[in-house]
Amino acid sequence: MPKLLTEEQVAQYSRDGYLFPIPVMSTSEAESYRHQLEAYEAATGGPIQSNMRHKVHLLFRWANELVRHSRVLDAVEDILGSDILCWTTNFFIKEADSPDFVSWHQDSTYWGLDPADVVTAWIALSDVPLESGAMKVLGGSHTWGQMDHHDTWHENNLLTRGQEMVLENVDESKAEDIILMAGQMSLHHVCLAHGSHANTTKNRRIGLAIRYIPTYVRQLKLNDSAMLVRGADTYGHFDLEPDPADDLDAAAVAAHAEAVQRMIGAVYSGTDVDVARR
């Protein structure tokens, strides 16, 4: 029996490649996590930037709590099974009236993870109405296989390489908008075609994407790391990452720097990007 999802929802995810909305925490709990993010931003003088947006669960205890949230993991376990690694986390934040967007893409394009049993839990820490640049998805596209992409390197594209699917494969009129309230999440498959437009509202759109994998998944590009968040790892395909003992302590910062270099080494593989400088 599933832990959080219904059997019908599990079947729907298998058929469509995504599922939403899934309530995982109260509005006040989501606001408390947002407050901790924004307290850090206030202390540093601006929005969280660059590599700090990635693998953030290695830096802050509150982000580590999020990737280990029992309701989030219960839903993921219903899809992936009981032995779960967190491969990475990524903040997708669109400021008010921001031109930032996400091009149509499949997450699987440059990640190097095999097999494609990878689930993203996208947790809304703010309300995500359509006008804020809510994610759009093409149901069933996770069954298409790996589609051709090209790198745009567009300055307002929130993806690492500005990667974009060949658009003749995208019929946006058939897309569904993933509209969420703070405290809700969506789940989507690593091969699902998705993207999002700019935020035209006067409010920030804040989402944390958590990438979960079962322990049998391998990284094909390099020696990678991940955090065990539920069950046991009997495969040893990834070096296991430590929980942060305190926010931004020396050990956490060092572990984060090493883990991010591995991750972006995989993502930027095959380009002229100097990974050591990122």
Salt bridges, closest charged atoms under 4 A:
ASP16 OD1 - ARG15 NE 2.90
GLU29 OE2 - HIS69 NE2 3.11
GLU38 OE2 - ARG34 NE 3.10
GLU38 OE2 - ARG204 NH1 2.87
GLU41 OE1 - ARG204 NH1 2.76
ASP74 OD1 - ARG230 NH1 2.74
GLU77 OE1 - LYS3 NZ 3.45
GLU77 OE1 - ARG230 NH1 2.84
GLU95 OE2 - ARG204 NH2 2.84
ASP97 OD2 - LYS202 NZ 2.73
ASP107 OD1 - HIS105 NE2 3.05
ASP107 OD2 - HIS188 NE2 2.99
ASP107 OD1 - HIS194 NE2 3.33
ASP107 OD2 - ARG211 NH1 3.43
ASP151 OD2 - ARG161 NH2 2.78
GLU164 OE1 - HIS150 NE2 3.38
GLU172 OE2 - HIS197 NE2 2.66
ASP177 OD1 - LYS136 NZ 2.66
ASP239 OD2 - ARG262 NH1 2.75
GLU241 OE2 - LYS55 NZ 2.69
GLU241 OE1 - HIS57 NE2 3.70
ASP243 OD1 - ARG68 NH2 2.84
ASP246 OD1 - ARG61 NH2 3.40
GLU258 OE2 - ARG262 NH2 2.76
ASP274 OD2 - ARG277 NE 2.94
